[in-house]
Amino acid sequence: MLELRPNCECCDRDLAPDTREAMICTFECTFCAECAGNLLGGVCPNCGGELVRRPVRPPGPLARNPASTVRVFNPDCRAAKAS
């Protein structure tokens, strides 16, 4: 089951579990659509994998299986992409 991480790893923007603005790779690295598209070019800076839109968990299952509250933030994300 996806963790549904609560923020963008690059800019630390909040990403609600029901947003359609969250992008993930196969390792669930999570980015906002703006960072994923404009900064990262659709490629995860951590693994090199493709970033795709994160699915939205419906309200019932979300209540039984809540999103993660653990924030992952890597301010070096922007520099990692430049190298």
C-alpha positions in Angstrom: 0.0 0.0 0.0 1.3 3.5 -0.9 2.5 5.6 2.0 0.9 8.8 0.6 3.7 11.0 1.9 2.6 14.4 3.1 5.0 16.7 1.3 7.2 17.4 -1.7 10.8 16.3 -1.1 12.2 19.3 -3.0 10.2 22.3 -1.8 8.5 20.9 1.3 5.0 21.9 -0.1 2.2 20.1 1.7 0.5 17.4 -0.4 -2.9 16.3 0.9 -3.7 12.6 0.4 -6.4 13.5 -2.1 -4.4 15.9 -4.2 -3.9 15.2 -7.9 -0.7 17.4 -7.7 1.5 14.7 -6.1 4.0 12.8 -8.3 5.9 9.6 -7.3 8.5 7.2 -8.5 8.4 3.4 -7.9 10.2 3.9 -4.6 7.5 6.5 -3.6 9.8 9.4 -3.6 7.2 12.2 -3.6 7.2 15.6 -5.4 4.7 18.3 -6.2 3.7 18.5 -9.9 5.6 21.8 -10.2 8.9 20.5 -9.0 8.4 17.2 -10.9 7.8 18.9 -14.2 9.6 22.2 -14.1 12.6 21.3 -12.0 13.1 17.6 -12.4 11.9 17.0 -15.9 9.7 14.1 -14.8 12.7 12.1 -13.5 13.3 11.2 -9.8 16.6 12.7 -8.6 17.0 9.9 -6.2 16.7 6.8 -8.4 16.4 8.1 -11.9 12.9 6.6 -12.3 9.9 8.1 -14.0 7.7 10.4 -11.9 4.0 9.7 -12.4 0.8 11.1 -10.8 0.2 9.5 -7.4 -3.2 7.7 -7.2 -5.8 9.1 -4.8 -7.0 6.7 -2.1 -10.8 6.9 -1.8 -12.2 8.4 1.5 -13.3 5.1 3.1 -10.1 3.2 2.6 -8.2 6.4 3.6 -10.0 6.5 6.9 -9.0 2.9 7.6 -5.5 3.2 6.2 -4.4 6.8 6.7 -1.7 8.6 4.9 1.8 8.9 6.3 2.7 11.9 8.5 6.4 11.4 8.1 7.9 14.2 6.1 10.9 13.6 3.8 12.6 16.8 2.8 15.9 17.1 0.9 16.8 20.7 0.2 19.7 19.4 -1.9 17.2 18.0 -4.4 17.6 21.1 -6.6 21.3 20.8 -6.6 21.2 17.0 -7.2 19.3 17.6 -10.5 21.8 20.2 -11.7 24.7 17.8 -11.4 
